[in-house]
Amino acid sequence: MIVKVCGLRTEENLALVTKSYAMVGLNFYMPSIRCVALEADKYDILPSTVKRVGVFVNESHEDILEKVISYGLDYVQLHGDEAIEFGREIAKHVKVIRVFRISSAEDLKRIDEHDYAEYYLFDTYTESFGGSGKKFDWSMLNNYEGSIPFLLSGGIGPEDSDRVLSITHPMFRGVDINSKFESKPAVKDMNMIDRFINEVTR
């Protein structure tokens, strides 16, 4: 079970990341309150086994690749309206997680063209890009028949561990957690995250 913890942006939070974290998300979307505020070298405190995922929304090819190099990103998460060809170009340089914002079962039937992605990430559709704290109807996951594995996002909280473990879709690989694990906006409750990781990876 992959647990990606998105929106880590304080030195105090980074210092408490352990090897049990599969991925951490570095948000480079400027309008977000969770946008990266630290210099790249501050992330060197992370365990070497923890994969760094840069989250981008409609950024240029050049800006993304500059961040890949300076922050040592293992993955780029495309969270905007990026075209398929754009994703394929990025995937020549770094692994890609492609986000789809889900509002209906039909949304899960129209996504198999993004064959460059290492993972898909299914998030709840809102007018903004992520961090809404809202779930979509997970029963709709049965409509996904693609061959690319996916992570699940959108309003997942500490109380959802059993429900996450009950997902049986063959392409399900893990979860992306964010705002429901904060003690205040953009500050993570690391004890809460540790308990959740232990529960879903037991």
Backbone as a printed PyTorch tensor [residue, N CA C, xyz], in Angstrom:
tensor([[[  0.8370,  -1.1910,   0.0000],
         [  0.0000,   0.0000,   0.0000],
         [  0.8800,   1.2520,   0.0000]],

        [[  0.7560,   2.0450,  -1.0390],
         [  1.4620,   3.3180,  -1.1050],
         [  0.6730,   4.3600,  -0.3250]],

        [[  1.3530,   5.1000,   0.5410],
         [  0.7390,   6.2770,   1.1660],
         [  1.5660,   7.4850,   0.7440]],

        [[  0.9490,   8.3530,  -0.0290],
         [  1.5830,   9.6050,  -0.4470],
         [  1.0310,  10.7140,   0.4430]],

        [[  1.9150,  11.4140,   1.1170],
         [  1.5200,  12.5140,   1.9900],
         [  1.8100,  13.8130,   1.2490]],

        [[  0.7640,  14.5180,   0.8790],
         [  0.9290,  15.6900,   0.0350],
         [  0.9020,  16.9790,   0.8580]],

        [[  1.6230,  17.9880,   0.3680],
         [  1.5490,  19.3100,   0.9690],
         [  2.4680,  19.5370,   2.1520]],

        [[  3.5360,  18.7530,   2.2840],
         [  4.4970,  18.9900,   3.3710],
         [  5.3210,  20.2330,   3.0350]],

        [[  5.3170,  21.2210,   3.9350],
         [  5.9930,  22.4790,   3.6040],
         [  6.7270,  23.1400,   4.7760]],

        [[  6.7210,  22.5070,   5.9600],
         [  7.4500,  23.1070,   7.0800],
         [  8.6360,  22.2220,   7.4590]],

        [[  9.6750,  22.8610,   7.9880],
         [ 10.8480,  22.1050,   8.4190],
         [ 10.5040,  21.1400,   9.5460]],

        [[  9.5910,  21.5430,  10.4230],
         [  9.1900,  20.6860,  11.5440],
         [  8.5280,  19.4150,  11.0400]],

        [[  7.6700,  19.5420,  10.0250],
         [  7.0260,  18.3630,   9.4480],
         [  8.0350,  17.4700,   8.7450]],

        [[  8.9080,  18.0680,   7.9670],
         [  9.8890,  17.2810,   7.2110],
         [ 10.8060,  16.4860,   8.1300]],

        [[ 11.1380,  17.0540,   9.2710],
         [ 12.0560,  16.3930,  10.2000],
         [ 11.4700,  15.1180,  10.7850]],

        [[ 10.1480,  14.9700,  10.7260],
         [  9.4910,  13.8090,  11.3240],
         [  9.0770,  12.7560,  10.3030]],

        [[  9.4130,  12.9750,   9.0400],
         [  9.1240,  11.9740,   8.0140],
         [ 10.0240,  10.7620,   8.2340]],

        [[  9.4380,   9.5730,   8.2120],
         [ 10.1850,   8.3410,   8.4190],
         [ 10.1810,   7.4920,   7.1510]],

        [[ 10.8800,   6.3860,   7.2100],
         [ 10.9610,   5.4810,   6.0580],
         [  9.6220,   4.8370,   5.7290]],

        [[  8.6450,   4.9320,   6.6260],
         [  7.3290,   4.3440,   6.3680],
         [  6.5380,   5.1470,   5.3400]],

        [[  6.9590,   6.3790,   5.0710],
         [  6.3070,   7.1930,   4.0450],
         [  6.8010,   6.7290,   2.6730]],

        [[  5.8980,   6.3340,   1.8130],
         [  6.3110,   5.9100,   0.4770],
         [  6.6400,   7.1120,  -0.3980]],

        [[  5.7910,   8.1530,  -0.3130],
         [  5.9580,   9.3420,  -1.1450],
         [  5.5570,  10.5790,  -0.3550]],

        [[  6.2280,  11.6980,  -0.6530],
         [  5.7710,  12.9850,  -0.1410],
         [  5.5330,  13.9060,  -1.3250]],

        [[  4.4930,  14.7250,  -1.2100],
         [  4.1450,  15.6310,  -2.2860],
         [  4.6330,  17.0410,  -2.0030]],

        [[  5.3710,  17.6070,  -2.9560],
         [  5.8380,  18.9930,  -2.8850],
         [  4.9840,  19.7940,  -3.8510]],

        [[  4.1610,  20.6540,  -3.3140],
         [  3.1770,  21.3710,  -4.1140],
         [  3.7960,  22.6610,  -4.6710]],

        [[  3.8820,  22.7460,  -5.9880],
         [  4.4470,  23.9260,  -6.6380],
         [  3.3710,  24.8040,  -7.2960]],

        [[  2.1260,  24.6160,  -6.8960],
         [  1.0250,  25.4160,  -7.4260],
         [  0.9040,  26.6760,  -6.5770]],

        [[  1.2800,  27.8100,  -7.1180],
         [  1.4220,  29.0470,  -6.3540],
         [  0.1580,  29.4640,  -5.5830]],

        [[ -1.0560,  29.3310,  -6.1290],
         [ -2.2360,  29.7690,  -5.3750],
         [ -2.5480,  28.9180,  -4.1400]],

        [[ -1.9400,  27.7590,  -4.0100],
         [ -2.2470,  26.8680,  -2.9000],
         [ -1.5770,  27.3370,  -1.6110]],

        [[ -2.2920,  27.1990,  -0.4950],
         [ -1.6900,  27.5230,   0.7980],
         [ -0.6020,  26.5100,   1.1690]],

        [[ -0.5370,  25.4060,   0.4490],
         [  0.4600,  24.3730,   0.7190],
         [  1.6340,  24.4420,  -0.2580]],

        [[  1.7270,  25.5220,  -0.9910],
         [  2.8180,  25.6670,  -1.9540],
         [  4.1680,  25.6460,  -1.2320]],

        [[  5.1500,  25.0290,  -1.8570],
         [  6.4960,  24.9160,  -1.2930],
         [  7.0340,  26.2910,  -0.9200]],

        [[  7.5210,  26.4040,   0.3050],
         [  8.0580,  27.6690,   0.7990],
         [  9.5080,  27.5400,   1.2500]],

        [[ 10.0780,  26.3490,   1.0940],
         [ 11.4430,  26.0980,   1.5640],
         [ 12.3920,  25.9270,   0.3860]],

        [[ 13.6590,  26.2550,   0.6160],
         [ 14.6870,  26.0180,  -0.3930],
         [ 14.8720,  24.5100,  -0.5800]],

        [[ 15.3610,  24.1560,  -1.7520],
         [ 15.4620,  22.7410,  -2.1180],
         [ 16.2890,  21.9330,  -1.1300]],

        [[ 17.3640,  22.5160,  -0.5890],
         [ 18.2400,  21.7290,   0.2810],
         [ 17.5760,  21.3520,   1.6000]],

        [[ 16.5020,  22.0270,   1.9810],
         [ 15.7970,  21.6700,   3.2130],
         [ 15.1720,  20.2820,   3.1170]],

        [[ 14.9120,  19.8180,   1.8900],
         [ 14.2920,  18.5140,   1.7000],
         [ 15.3030,  17.3730,   1.7710]],

        [[ 16.5810,  17.7100,   1.8940],
         [ 17.6010,  16.6710,   1.9970],
         [ 17.4940,  15.8890,   3.2960]],

        [[ 16.7140,  16.3900,   4.2430],
         [ 16.5000,  15.6870,   5.5050],
         [ 15.6380,  14.4410,   5.3290]],

        [[ 14.9220,  14.3610,   4.2090],
         [ 14.0390,  13.2180,   3.9740],
         [ 14.8500,  11.9360,   3.8130]],

        [[ 14.3420,  10.8160,   4.3280],
         [ 15.0110,   9.5340,   4.0810],
         [ 15.1410,   9.2680,   2.5870]],

        [[ 16.2360,   8.6620,   2.1910],
         [ 16.5020,   8.4440,   0.7640],
         [ 15.4820,   7.5130,   0.1090]],

        [[ 14.8050,   6.7100,   0.9150],
         [ 13.8110,   5.7730,   0.3700],
         [ 12.4680,   6.4340,   0.0590]],

        [[ 12.2530,   7.6360,   0.5590],
         [ 10.9780,   8.3290,   0.3620],
         [ 11.0050,   9.0670,  -0.9700]],

        [[ 10.0710,   8.7380,  -1.8500],
         [ 10.0290,   9.3460,  -3.1720],
         [  9.4350,  10.7520,  -3.1070]],

        [[ 10.0280,  11.6680,  -3.8450],
         [  9.5680,  13.0550,  -3.8820],
         [  8.7130,  13.2680,  -5.1330]],

        [[  7.5190,  13.7700,  -4.9080],
         [  6.5660,  13.9970,  -6.0040],
         [  6.3000,  15.4920,  -6.1100]],

        [[  6.6410,  16.0820,  -7.2410],
         [  6.3390,  17.4870,  -7.4640],
         [  4.9640,  17.6430,  -8.0750]],

        [[  4.1080,  18.4540,  -7.4510],
         [  2.7360,  18.6570,  -7.9100],
         [  2.6730,  19.9610,  -8.7150]],

        [[  2.2210,  19.8600,  -9.9640],
         [  2.1890,  21.0150, -10.8540],
         [  0.8150,  21.1590, -11.5070]],

        [[  0.4210,  22.4030, -11.7110],
         [ -0.8510,  22.7080, -12.3700],
         [ -0.5730,  23.6630, -13.5280]],

        [[ -0.6220,  23.1200, -14.7410],
         [ -0.4970,  23.9360, -15.9580],
         [  0.7940,  24.7670, -15.9870]],

        [[  1.8810,  24.1720, -15.5090],
         [  3.1800,  24.8410, -15.5690],
         [  3.8660,  24.5330, -16.9050]],

        [[  4.8660,  25.3230, -17.2320],
         [  5.5930,  25.1020, -18.4770],
         [  6.5310,  23.9080, -18.3400]],

        [[  6.8580,  23.3200, -19.4730],
         [  7.8090,  22.2110, -19.5320],
         [  9.1280,  22.6020, -18.8600]],

        [[  9.6140,  23.8070, -19.1490],
         [ 10.8960,  24.2610, -18.6250],
         [ 10.8560,  24.4070, -17.1050]],

        [[  9.7890,  25.0050, -16.5910],
         [  9.6910,  25.2040, -15.1440],
         [  9.6160,  23.8720, -14.4010]],

        [[  8.8810,  22.9240, -14.9620],
         [  8.7610,  21.6110, -14.3250],
         [ 10.1250,  20.9210, -14.2670]],

        [[ 10.8340,  20.8880, -15.3810],
         [ 12.1140,  20.1830, -15.4010],
         [ 13.1600,  20.8800, -14.5360]],

        [[ 13.0650,  22.1970, -14.3990],
         [ 13.9730,  22.9060, -13.4910],
         [ 13.7450,  22.4580, -12.0520]],

        [[ 12.4730,  22.2880, -11.6640],
         [ 12.1520,  21.8360, -10.3120],
         [ 12.5400,  20.3660, -10.1240]],

        [[ 12.4030,  19.5640, -11.1570],
         [ 12.8160,  18.1570, -11.0720],
         [ 14.2820,  18.0710, -10.6720]],

        [[ 15.1000,  18.9040, -11.2920],
         [ 16.5400,  18.8770, -11.0160],
         [ 16.8460,  19.4910,  -9.6460]],

        [[ 16.3230,  20.6770,  -9.3830],
         [ 16.7140,  21.3830,  -8.1640],
         [ 16.1810,  20.7180,  -6.8980]],

        [[ 14.9960,  20.1020,  -6.9730],
         [ 14.4100,  19.4640,  -5.7920],
         [ 14.5850,  17.9410,  -5.7920]],

        [[ 15.2600,  17.4100,  -6.7820],
         [ 15.5010,  15.9670,  -6.8220],
         [ 14.2240,  15.1590,  -6.8930]],

        [[ 13.2940,  15.5830,  -7.7500],
         [ 11.9930,  14.9260,  -7.8160],
         [ 12.0800,  13.5640,  -8.4930]],

        [[ 11.3960,  12.5950,  -7.9140],
         [ 11.3070,  11.2500,  -8.4910],
         [ 10.0980,  11.1180,  -9.4150]],

        [[  9.0700,  11.9190,  -9.1310],
         [  7.8450,  11.9190,  -9.9320],
         [  7.3870,  13.3530, -10.1500]],

        [[  6.6860,  13.5620, -11.2560],
         [  5.9430,  14.7920, -11.4920],
         [  4.4660,  14.4320, -11.5260]],

        [[  3.6800,  15.1340, -10.7350],
         [  2.2300,  14.9270, -10.7060],
         [  1.5800,  16.0570, -11.4990]],

        [[  0.9530,  15.7080, -12.6070],
         [  0.2830,  16.6850, -13.4610],
         [ -1.1660,  16.7940, -13.0290]],

        [[ -1.5230,  17.9380, -12.4660],
         [ -2.8180,  18.1010, -11.8100],
         [ -3.7370,  19.0800, -12.5420]],

        [[ -3.3000,  19.5560, -13.7010],
         [ -4.0820,  20.5600, -14.4070],
         [ -4.7120,  20.0450, -15.6800]],

        [[ -4.6660,  20.8830, -16.7150],
         [ -5.2910,  20.5530, -18.0010],
         [ -4.2460,  20.1970, -19.0520]],

        [[ -3.1330,  19.6570, -18.6120],
         [ -2.0290,  19.3580, -19.5130],
         [ -2.4470,  18.3440, -20.5900]],

        [[ -2.0470,  18.6170, -21.8110],
         [ -2.3820,  17.7490, -22.9390],
         [ -1.6040,  16.4370, -22.8650]],

        [[ -2.0820,  15.4470, -23.5930],
         [ -1.4350,  14.1400, -23.6100],
         [  0.0020,  14.2470, -24.0960]],

        [[  0.2290,  15.0040, -25.1520],
         [  1.5840,  15.1340, -25.6880],
         [  2.5200,  15.8070, -24.6850]],

        [[  1.9940,  16.7580, -23.9280],
         [  2.7890,  17.4020, -22.8850],
         [  3.2330,  16.3610, -21.8580]],

        [[  2.3020,  15.5240, -21.4230],
         [  2.6300,  14.4720, -20.4670],
         [  3.6730,  13.5130, -20.9990]],

        [[  3.5680,  13.1780, -22.2760],
         [  4.5370,  12.2690, -22.8780],
         [  5.9340,  12.8890, -22.9120]],

        [[  6.0030,  14.1840, -23.1460],
         [  7.2980,  14.8620, -23.1520],
         [  7.9250,  14.8550, -21.7570]],

        [[  7.1150,  15.1480, -20.7390],
         [  7.6210,  15.1320, -19.3640],
         [  8.0960,  13.7260, -18.9830]],

        [[  7.3560,  12.7250, -19.4270],
         [  7.6750,  11.3370, -19.0740],
         [  8.9830,  10.8600, -19.6900]],

        [[  9.5290,  11.5960, -20.6410],
         [ 10.8470,  11.2470, -21.1860],
         [ 11.9570,  11.5450, -20.1750]],

        [[ 11.6430,  12.3760, -19.1790],
         [ 12.6530,  12.8270, -18.2190],
         [ 12.4170,  12.3210, -16.7980]],

        [[ 11.1690,  12.0580, -16.4390],
         [ 10.8390,  11.7060, -15.0590],
         [  9.5090,  10.9470, -15.0540]],

        [[  9.3050,  10.1000, -14.0550],
         [  8.0470,   9.3730, -13.9510],
         [  6.8960,  10.3440, -13.6750]],

        [[  5.7320,  10.0110, -14.2210],
         [  4.5900,  10.9160, -14.1380],
         [  3.4050,  10.2530, -13.4430]],

        [[  2.7710,  11.0200, -12.5650],
         [  1.4710,  10.6650, -11.9900],
         [  0.4510,  11.6210, -12.6160]],

        [[ -0.5360,  11.0710, -13.2900],
         [ -1.5330,  11.9060, -13.9670],
         [ -2.8110,  11.9460, -13.1360]],

        [[ -3.2670,  13.1410, -12.7970],
         [ -4.4560,  13.3120, -11.9620],
         [ -5.6970,  13.4540, -12.8320]],

        [[ -6.7760,  12.8050, -12.3810],
         [ -8.0970,  12.9720, -12.9910],
         [ -9.0720,  13.3480, -11.8870]],

        [[ -9.7810,  14.4330, -12.0990],
         [-10.7680,  14.8920, -11.1220],
         [-12.1120,  14.2840, -11.4800]],

        [[-12.6510,  13.5070, -10.5520],
         [-13.7990,  12.6480, -10.8310],
         [-15.0950,  13.2610, -10.2920]],

        [[-16.0790,  13.3660, -11.1670],
         [-17.4090,  13.8180, -10.7440],
         [-18.4950,  12.8160, -11.0910]],

        [[-18.2120,  11.9070, -12.0380],
         [-19.2020,  10.9100, -12.4410],
         [-18.4890,   9.6510, -12.9050]],

        [[-19.2450,   8.5730, -13.0180],
         [-18.6760,   7.3070, -13.4770],
         [-18.1150,   7.4320, -14.8840]],

        [[-18.6950,   8.3000, -15.6960],
         [-18.2210,   8.4710, -17.0670],
         [-16.7860,   8.9890, -17.0980]],

        [[-16.4090,   9.7690, -16.0850],
         [-15.0440,  10.2980, -16.0460],
         [-14.0090,   9.1800, -15.9990]],

        [[-14.3770,   8.0460, -15.4330],
         [-13.4420,   6.9350, -15.2830],
         [-13.3800,   6.0550, -16.5280]],

        [[-14.1640,   6.3750, -17.5290],
         [-14.1850,   5.5880, -18.7590],
         [-13.4370,   6.2640, -19.9070]],

        [[-12.8880,   7.4710, -19.6590],
         [-12.3250,   8.2520, -20.7630],
         [-10.8730,   8.6330, -20.5120]],

        [[-10.1170,   7.7880, -19.8630],
         [ -8.7810,   8.2160, -19.4440],
         [ -7.6500,   7.2900, -19.8830]],

        [[ -7.9410,   6.3340, -20.7450],
         [ -6.9130,   5.3480, -21.0670],
         [ -5.9320,   5.8270, -22.1310]],

        [[ -6.0170,   7.0860, -22.5790],
         [ -5.0700,   7.5890, -23.5700],
         [ -3.7630,   8.0670, -22.9360]],

        [[ -3.7670,   8.2810, -21.6240],
         [ -2.5760,   8.8130, -20.9500],
         [ -1.6370,   7.6700, -20.5810]],

        [[ -1.1440,   6.9910, -21.6160],
         [ -0.3730,   5.7700, -21.4050],
         [  1.0560,   6.0250, -20.9670]],

        [[  1.4540,   7.2880, -20.8680],
         [  2.7960,   7.6350, -20.4130],
         [  2.9230,   7.5820, -18.8890]],

        [[  1.7880,   7.5420, -18.1850],
         [  1.7910,   7.7030, -16.7250],
         [  2.2120,   6.4220, -16.0140]],

        [[  2.9710,   6.5900, -14.9530],
         [  3.3260,   5.4750, -14.0650],
         [  2.1250,   5.1140, -13.1960]],

        [[  1.4420,   6.1510, -12.7120],
         [  0.2130,   5.9910, -11.9360],
         [ -0.7870,   7.0450, -12.3790]],

        [[ -2.0690,   6.7110, -12.2290],
         [ -3.1240,   7.7160, -12.2380],
         [ -3.4350,   8.0560, -10.7820]],

        [[ -3.9920,   9.2420, -10.5800],
         [ -4.4880,   9.6220,  -9.2700],
         [ -5.9010,  10.1480,  -9.4570]],

        [[ -6.8610,   9.5100,  -8.8020],
         [ -8.2600,   9.9120,  -8.9130],
         [ -8.6220,  10.7980,  -7.7260]],

        [[ -8.9610,  12.0440,  -8.0260],
         [ -9.2880,  13.0360,  -7.0160],
         [-10.7240,  13.4910,  -7.2390]],

        [[-11.2830,  14.1750,  -6.2510],
         [-12.6440,  14.6810,  -6.3430],
         [-12.6810,  15.9390,  -7.2030]],

        [[-13.6370,  16.0120,  -8.1020],
         [-13.7620,  17.2080,  -8.9320],
         [-14.2460,  18.3920,  -8.0950]],

        [[-13.5120,  19.4890,  -8.1730],
         [-13.9460,  20.7760,  -7.6230],
         [-13.4800,  21.8540,  -8.5970]],

        [[-13.9320,  23.0610,  -8.3800],
         [-13.5090,  24.1600,  -9.2450],
         [-12.0370,  24.4860,  -9.0590]],

        [[-11.5090,  24.2260,  -7.8740],
         [-10.0870,  24.4400,  -7.6210],
         [ -9.3330,  23.1440,  -7.8970]],

        [[ -8.0140,  23.1810,  -7.6930],
         [ -7.1820,  22.0130,  -7.9910],
         [ -6.6980,  21.3670,  -6.6940]],

        [[ -7.4930,  20.4210,  -6.1670],
         [ -7.0670,  19.6410,  -5.0120],
         [ -7.2260,  20.3610,  -3.6870]],

        [[ -7.0000,  19.5860,  -2.6110],
         [ -7.0480,  20.1410,  -1.2610],
         [ -8.4380,  20.5150,  -0.7920]],

        [[ -9.4720,  19.9490,  -1.4120],
         [-10.8460,  20.3250,  -1.0610],
         [-11.3470,  19.6310,   0.1930]],

        [[-10.7470,  18.4850,   0.5280],
         [-11.2410,  17.7090,   1.6630],
         [-12.5380,  16.9780,   1.3780]],

        [[-12.8880,  16.8410,   0.0910],
         [-14.1520,  16.2080,  -0.2810],
         [-13.9040,  14.8830,  -0.9890]],

        [[-14.7380,  13.8970,  -0.6770],
         [-14.6730,  12.5940,  -1.3330],
         [-15.6240,  12.5380,  -2.5230]],

        [[-15.2810,  11.6910,  -3.4930],
         [-16.2730,  11.2910,  -4.4860],
         [-16.7480,   9.8880,  -4.1260]],

        [[-17.7370,   9.4060,  -4.8290],
         [-18.3210,   8.0980,  -4.5440],
         [-17.3620,   7.0010,  -5.0030]],

        [[-16.7230,   6.3380,  -4.0420],
         [-15.7160,   5.3460,  -4.3960],
         [-16.2940,   4.1230,  -5.1080]],

        [[-17.5750,   3.9160,  -5.0400],
         [-18.1640,   2.7910,  -5.7800],
         [-17.9820,   2.9780,  -7.2850]],

        [[-17.7550,   4.2140,  -7.7150],
         [-17.5480,   4.4810,  -9.1370],
         [-16.2210,   3.9230,  -9.6400]],

        [[-15.3150,   3.5630,  -8.7330],
         [-14.0320,   3.0120,  -9.1530],
         [-14.2060,   1.7500,  -9.9890]],

        [[-15.3180,   1.0600,  -9.7990],
         [-15.5720,  -0.1560, -10.5720],
         [-15.7020,   0.1250, -12.0620]],

        [[-15.9070,   1.3940, -12.4160],
         [-16.0180,   1.7470, -13.8330],
         [-14.6580,   1.9390, -14.4950]],

        [[-13.6040,   1.9220, -13.7010],
         [-12.2720,   2.0440, -14.2910],
         [-11.7980,   0.6740, -14.7430]],

        [[-11.5310,   0.5510, -16.0420],
         [-11.1150,  -0.7290, -16.6120],
         [ -9.7460,  -0.6380, -17.2690]],

        [[ -8.9950,   0.4080, -16.9340],
         [ -7.6820,   0.5950, -17.5390],
         [ -6.6210,  -0.3100, -16.9450]],

        [[ -5.4240,  -0.2440, -17.5330],
         [ -4.3170,  -1.1050, -17.1100],
         [ -3.2570,  -0.3620, -16.3070]],

        [[ -3.4280,   0.9410, -16.1260],
         [ -2.4680,   1.7210, -15.3470],
         [ -2.9340,   1.7780, -13.8940]],

        [[ -2.0700,   1.4390, -12.9480],
         [ -2.4740,   1.4350, -11.5350],
         [ -2.7900,   2.8430, -11.0510]],

        [[ -3.6120,   2.9300, -10.0000],
         [ -4.0330,   4.2540,  -9.5440],
         [ -3.9030,   4.4130,  -8.0340]],

        [[ -3.7730,   5.6710,  -7.6440],
         [ -3.8530,   6.0970,  -6.2560],
         [ -5.1780,   6.8220,  -6.0760]],

        [[ -5.6940,   6.8040,  -4.8660],
         [ -6.9730,   7.4210,  -4.5650],
         [ -6.7680,   8.6310,  -3.6770]],

        [[ -7.4280,   9.7380,  -4.0010],
         [ -7.2990,  10.9700,  -3.2440],
         [ -8.6760,  11.5860,  -3.0370]],

        [[ -8.6940,  12.6760,  -2.2730],
         [ -9.9380,  13.4190,  -2.0880],
         [-10.6080,  13.1420,  -0.7540]],

        [[-10.3140,  13.9480,   0.2390],
         [-11.0300,  13.8780,   1.5040],
         [-10.7630,  12.6550,   2.3520]],

        [[ -9.6810,  11.9460,   2.0990],
         [ -9.3540,  10.7610,   2.9080],
         [ -8.8400,  11.2320,   4.2710]],

        [[ -9.4500,  10.6870,   5.3360],
         [ -9.0860,  11.0980,   6.6760],
         [ -8.6610,   9.9370,   7.5530]],

        [[ -8.2830,  10.2060,   8.8000],
         [ -7.8230,   9.1650,   9.7180],
         [ -8.8450,   8.0650,   9.9530]],

        [[-10.1220,   8.3880,   9.8210],
         [-11.1890,   7.4150,  10.0750],
         [-11.4220,   6.4680,   8.9030]],

        [[-10.6890,   6.6500,   7.7960],
         [-10.9620,   5.8900,   6.5700],
         [-10.0690,   4.6770,   6.3740]],

        [[ -9.2600,   4.3180,   7.3450],
         [ -8.2960,   3.2370,   7.1230],
         [ -8.9780,   1.9210,   6.7610]],

        [[-10.0120,   1.5420,   7.4710],
         [-10.6960,   0.2820,   7.1650],
         [-11.3380,   0.3200,   5.7900]],

        [[-11.9110,   1.4620,   5.4680],
         [-12.5510,   1.5850,   4.1570],
         [-11.5250,   1.5000,   3.0290]],

        [[-10.3720,   2.1030,   3.2370],
         [ -9.3000,   2.0100,   2.2480],
         [ -8.8700,   0.5610,   2.0680]],

        [[ -8.7240,  -0.1460,   3.1750],
         [ -8.2990,  -1.5460,   3.1080],
         [ -9.3360,  -2.4470,   2.4540]],

        [[-10.5700,  -1.9950,   2.3790],
         [-11.6330,  -2.8140,   1.7810],
         [-11.6980,  -2.6750,   0.2640]],

        [[-10.9330,  -1.7620,  -0.3230],
         [-10.9530,  -1.5730,  -1.7820],
         [-10.2790,  -2.7660,  -2.4470]],

        [[-10.9710,  -3.3750,  -3.3810],
         [-10.4820,  -4.6080,  -4.0030],
         [-10.1530,  -4.4530,  -5.4880]],

        [[-10.2490,  -3.2480,  -6.0160],
         [ -9.9640,  -3.0550,  -7.4430],
         [ -8.5330,  -3.5140,  -7.7460]],

        [[ -8.3260,  -4.3010,  -8.8020],
         [ -6.9910,  -4.8600,  -9.0610],
         [ -5.9190,  -3.8290,  -9.3850]],

        [[ -6.3140,  -2.6350,  -9.7990],
         [ -5.3430,  -1.6010, -10.1390],
         [ -5.1100,  -0.6040,  -9.0050]],

        [[ -5.7690,  -0.7860,  -7.8800],
         [ -5.6070,   0.1100,  -6.7370],
         [ -4.2610,  -0.1360,  -6.0660]],

        [[ -3.4770,   0.9540,  -5.8700],
         [ -2.1460,   0.8000,  -5.2890],
         [ -1.9360,   1.5950,  -4.0000]],

        [[ -2.7970,   2.5750,  -3.7310],
         [ -2.5710,   3.3390,  -2.5160],
         [ -3.3740,   4.6170,  -2.4780]],

        [[ -3.0180,   5.4800,  -1.5200],
         [ -3.7970,   6.6890,  -1.2790],
         [ -2.8870,   7.9140,  -1.1900]],

        [[ -3.5050,   9.0440,  -1.4620],
         [ -2.8680,  10.3500,  -1.3100],
         [ -3.6340,  11.0750,  -0.2110]],

        [[ -2.9430,  11.4380,   0.8640],
         [ -3.6150,  12.1100,   1.9700],
         [ -3.0880,  13.5390,   2.1090]],

        [[ -3.9720,  14.4190,   2.6330],
         [ -3.5830,  15.8170,   2.6590],
         [ -4.2990,  16.5760,   3.7710]],

        [[ -5.3360,  17.3170,   3.4260],
         [ -5.8950,  18.3160,   4.3450],
         [ -6.5380,  17.7340,   5.5990]],

        [[ -7.0170,  16.4870,   5.5420],
         [ -7.6670,  15.8840,   6.7080],
         [ -6.6650,  15.4750,   7.7870]],

        [[ -5.3880,  15.6320,   7.4950],
         [ -4.3420,  15.2680,   8.4550],
         [ -3.5620,  16.4970,   8.9160]],

        [[ -4.2600,  17.6230,   8.9980],
         [ -3.6040,  18.8590,   9.3960],
         [ -4.1160,  19.3550,  10.7400]],

        [[ -3.1950,  19.8660,  11.5470],
         [ -3.5650,  20.4750,  12.8210],
         [ -4.0360,  21.9120,  12.6100]],

        [[ -3.5580,  22.5250,  11.5400],
         [ -4.0470,  23.8140,  11.0620],
         [ -3.6640,  23.8910,   9.5910]],

        [[ -4.2300,  24.7990,   8.8240],
         [ -3.9700,  24.8100,   7.3790],
         [ -2.4790,  24.7810,   7.0380]],

        [[ -2.1140,  23.7920,   6.2180],
         [ -0.7520,  23.6060,   5.7030],
         [  0.2320,  23.0680,   6.7330]],

        [[ -0.2330,  22.6920,   7.9240],
         [  0.6430,  22.0940,   8.9430],
         [  0.1120,  20.7030,   9.2750]],

        [[  0.9150,  19.6880,   9.0000],
         [  0.4740,  18.3210,   9.1830],
         [  0.6050,  17.8760,  10.6390]],

        [[ -0.3450,  17.0230,  11.0600],
         [ -0.2700,  16.3370,  12.3480],
         [  0.4510,  15.0190,  12.0880]],

        [[  1.7230,  14.9790,  12.3640],
         [  2.5430,  13.8330,  11.9830],
         [  2.2030,  12.5810,  12.7730]],

        [[  1.7660,  12.7170,  14.0200],
         [  1.3450,  11.5480,  14.7900],
         [  0.1150,  10.9040,  14.1560]],

        [[ -0.8050,  11.7400,  13.6960],
         [ -1.9960,  11.2270,  13.0380],
         [ -1.6390,  10.4860,  11.7470]],

        [[ -0.6890,  11.0370,  11.0130],
         [ -0.2450,  10.3880,   9.7750],
         [  0.4290,   9.0560,  10.0780]],

        [[  1.2900,   9.0310,  11.0790],
         [  1.9810,   7.7850,  11.4330],
         [  0.9850,   6.6890,  11.8030]],

        [[ -0.0370,   7.0400,  12.5830],
         [ -1.0450,   6.0400,  12.9580],
         [ -1.7680,   5.5120,  11.7220]],

        [[ -2.1190,   6.4000,  10.8130],
         [ -2.8330,   5.9860,   9.6090],
         [ -1.9640,   5.0700,   8.7500]],

        [[ -0.7030,   5.4240,   8.5680],
         [  0.1970,   4.5740,   7.7770],
         [  0.3150,   3.1940,   8.4040]],

        [[  0.4520,   3.1290,   9.7240],
         [  0.5350,   1.8360,  10.3930],
         [ -0.7280,   1.0120,  10.1800]],

        [[ -1.8800,   1.6710,  10.1790],
         [ -3.1450,   0.9630,  10.0210],
         [ -3.3270,   0.3910,   8.6230]],

        [[ -2.9560,   1.1580,   7.5970],
         [ -3.2250,   0.7050,   6.2290],
         [ -2.1020,  -0.1530,   5.6610]],

        [[ -0.9520,  -0.2210,   6.3500],
         [  0.1430,  -1.0510,   5.8530],
         [  0.4150,  -2.2360,   6.7690]],

        [[ -0.4760,  -2.4610,   7.7230],
         [ -0.2550,  -3.5430,   8.6840],
         [ -0.3280,  -4.9240,   8.0150]]])
